[in-house]
Amino acid sequence: MANPTPDQKLEGLHYLGMRDHMAGRIASGELRAGDKLPSERRLQGELGVARGTIREGLFQLEAEGLIYRRDRSGWYVSPPPVVYDPTRWEGFISYVEAQGRVPATETISAETILADPLLAEVFGRPTGAPLHKILRRRYVDGRAVLVERIIVDAALTPDLLRFSFDQSLTDILKSAYGLSVARNQVTMQPCALTGYEAEALRVKTGLPGLSVQRTSHDGQGRVVEFDQEYWRHDAVRISVDTRVR
């Protein structure tokens, strides 16, 4: 296969010029958080480049967290991320509201499952023990920012599934079952949003994300909750206040 000519290489880099143009408009304040970008057709006319070049530039801006796409609506400037301390057992609703933002929760499913060997080890229960599994999508200011899978020990929370999980699970566990958390084990790592996570967050597969896994223990050392979260990378900023030992 022949190597690309200099002109072809330049054509392939046009999307970076488009990216720089739009990033500059955002940085200058011409386009602000929540503003809708011009349509792809309008950008094509303004910049005089191919439609494919416009899309590549938009995908680059999305990967950098500067813009995001709404289904059947178009591209928008990304809002500031929420500040999140994953070591605290504080409900999503509480810390999002404390930052002057509007949280919302959508329960995707809730069911009782039987512990597989991995979950049995996490909870210290025999394989086949009943556990509650909750899938939820969380929103900030109307935008889906994370999808989570929560596993709760059914032995500590009988009849948990009678509740609506569009409200705070933290409050339910405290008020209905007297459960509070004394220790969290948290692991975080960058990830690519693929498969179910990308579909649930309505993003292009392969978009960067943040995976957070939390195991929450009560004062007796029992595992109360095992939570796996997948965040949009542009929606969250991790901030942890720790005491140096």
C-alpha positions in Angstrom: 0.0 0.0 0.0 1.4 3.4 -1.0 2.4 5.8 1.7 0.1 8.9 2.1 1.3 12.0 0.3 2.0 15.3 2.2 -1.3 16.7 1.0 -3.2 13.6 2.2 -1.4 13.8 5.6 -2.5 17.5 5.9 -6.1 16.6 5.0 -6.1 14.0 7.7 -5.0 16.7 10.3 -7.7 19.2 9.4 -9.9 17.8 12.2 -7.2 19.2 14.7 -7.7 22.7 13.2 -11.5 22.3 13.7 -10.9 21.0 17.2 -8.6 24.0 18.0 -11.2 26.4 16.6 -14.0 25.1 18.8 -11.8 24.7 21.9 -10.9 28.3 21.5 -14.5 29.4 21.4 -15.1 27.5 24.6 -12.0 28.8 26.3 -12.9 32.4 25.4 -16.4 32.1 26.9 -18.1 32.6 23.5 -19.6 29.1 24.1 -20.4 28.4 27.8 -21.3 25.3 29.8 -24.6 23.9 28.6 -24.6 25.9 25.3 -25.5 24.0 22.2 -22.9 23.9 19.5 -23.8 24.8 15.9 -25.0 21.8 13.8 -22.5 19.7 11.9 -23.9 21.1 8.7 -23.4 24.7 9.9 -19.9 24.0 11.1 -19.1 22.4 7.7 -20.2 25.6 6.0 -18.4 27.9 8.4 -15.1 26.1 8.3 -15.1 24.8 4.8 -14.1 21.2 5.6 -15.7 17.8 5.0 -18.5 16.5 7.2 -16.2 13.6 8.3 -13.6 16.1 9.4 -16.2 17.9 11.5 -17.2 14.7 13.2 -13.6 13.7 13.9 -13.0 17.1 15.5 -16.2 16.7 17.6 -15.1 13.2 18.7 -11.7 14.6 19.8 -13.4 17.4 21.8 -15.6 14.8 23.4 -12.6 12.6 24.3 -11.1 15.6 26.0 -14.2 16.2 28.0 -15.0 19.6 26.5 -18.3 18.7 24.9 -20.9 15.9 25.1 -23.7 14.6 22.9 -27.4 14.4 23.7 -29.5 11.8 21.9 -31.3 13.4 18.9 -30.4 16.9 20.1 -26.8 17.6 19.2 -23.6 18.6 20.9 -23.3 20.7 24.0 -20.5 22.3 26.0 -19.7 20.1 29.1 -20.6 21.5 32.5 -18.1 21.6 35.3 -17.5 18.2 36.9 -18.9 17.3 40.3 -16.4 16.9 43.1 -16.5 13.4 44.5 -14.8 11.8 47.6 -15.3 8.0 47.1 -14.0 7.3 50.6 -17.1 8.9 52.3 -20.3 7.1 52.7 -22.3 10.1 51.6 -25.3 9.7 49.3 -25.0 10.9 45.7 -28.0 13.1 46.1 -26.4 14.8 49.2 -23.1 15.7 47.7 -24.4 16.8 44.3 -27.0 19.1 45.9 -24.3 20.5 48.2 -22.5 21.7 45.1 -25.6 23.5 43.8 -26.3 20.9 41.1 -29.5 18.9 40.5 -29.2 15.2 41.0 -31.6 12.5 39.8 -31.6 8.7 40.0 -33.2 6.2 37.6 -33.5 2.6 38.7 -32.9 0.3 35.8 -33.6 -3.0 37.7 -33.7 -4.5 41.2 -33.7 -8.2 41.9 -32.6 -10.9 44.3 -29.7 -13.0 43.0 -27.7 -15.9 44.4 -24.1 -15.3 45.3 -21.5 -16.6 42.9 -18.1 -17.6 44.3 -16.7 -14.1 43.9 -19.6 -12.3 45.6 -19.7 -15.1 48.3 -16.1 -14.2 49.1 -16.7 -10.5 49.2 -19.6 -10.8 51.6 -18.3 -13.8 53.6 -21.4 -15.8 52.7 -21.8 -19.3 51.2 -22.1 -19.6 47.5 -25.8 -19.5 46.7 -26.7 -17.1 49.5 -29.3 -14.5 48.6 -28.1 -11.0 47.7 -29.9 -7.9 46.4 -28.7 -6.5 43.0 -29.6 -3.0 42.0 -28.7 -1.3 38.7 -29.1 2.5 38.6 -28.3 5.4 36.3 -27.4 8.7 38.0 -27.9 12.2 36.5 -26.5 15.6 37.2 -28.4 18.6 35.8 -30.3 16.2 33.5 -27.2 14.5 32.0 -26.4 10.8 32.7 -23.0 10.8 34.4 -22.7 7.3 35.9 -24.1 3.8 35.9 -23.8 1.6 39.0 -24.3 -1.9 40.1 -24.9 -2.3 43.8 -25.0 -5.6 45.7 -26.4 -5.6 49.2 -26.5 -8.5 51.7 -30.1 -9.8 51.8 -29.5 -11.2 55.3 -29.0 -7.7 56.6 -31.8 -6.1 54.6 -34.9 -8.3 54.4 -37.6 -7.0 52.1 -35.3 -4.3 50.7 -36.8 -4.6 47.3 -40.1 -3.1 48.5 -38.4 0.3 48.4 -38.0 2.7 45.5 -34.3 3.1 44.7 -34.9 6.3 42.8 -34.3 7.8 46.3 -31.2 7.6 48.4 -30.2 4.0 49.2 -27.9 5.4 51.9 -31.0 6.8 53.7 -32.9 3.6 53.3 -30.1 1.5 54.8 -29.8 3.9 57.8 -33.5 4.5 58.5 -35.0 1.1 57.7 -32.2 -1.2 58.8 -30.0 0.8 61.2 -27.0 0.2 58.9 -24.1 2.7 58.8 -20.6 2.4 57.3 -17.5 2.5 59.4 -14.9 1.6 56.7 -14.7 1.8 52.9 -12.3 -0.1 50.7 -12.1 1.8 47.4 -10.2 1.1 44.1 -10.3 3.4 41.1 -8.9 3.1 37.7 -9.3 4.6 34.3 -11.4 2.5 31.9 -13.0 2.6 28.5 -16.8 2.7 28.5 -17.9 -0.2 26.4 -20.8 -2.6 26.1 -23.5 -2.1 28.7 -21.8 0.9 30.4 -21.5 2.8 27.1 -25.1 2.0 26.1 -26.5 2.9 29.6 -24.7 6.3 29.5 -25.5 6.8 25.8 -21.9 7.5 24.8 -19.8 6.3 21.9 -18.2 3.0 22.8 -14.6 3.4 23.8 -15.1 6.8 25.4 -12.8 7.2 28.5 -14.4 6.6 31.9 -13.5 6.1 35.5 -14.2 2.8 37.3 -14.8 3.0 41.0 -15.3 -0.2 43.1 -16.3 0.2 46.8 -16.7 -2.3 49.5 -18.4 -0.8 52.6 -18.2 -2.4 56.1 -20.2 -1.6 59.2 -18.8 -1.3 62.7 -18.9 -5.1 63.1 -16.8 -5.7 60.0 -19.8 -7.0 58.0 -19.9 -6.0 54.3 -23.0 -3.9 53.9 -22.7 -2.9 50.3 -20.5 -3.8 47.3 -20.7 -1.1 44.6 -19.3 -0.8 41.1 -19.6 2.6 39.4 -18.7 3.6 35.9 -18.4 7.4 35.4 -18.2 9.6 32.4 -14.6 10.9 32.5 -15.7 14.6 32.1 -18.4 14.4 34.8 -16.3 13.9 37.9 -13.2 15.2 39.7 -11.9 13.1 42.6 -10.9 14.9 45.7 -9.9 13.0 48.9 -9.0 14.7 52.2 -6.8 12.3 54.1 -4.8 12.5 57.4 -1.1 11.8 56.8 0.3 9.1 59.0 
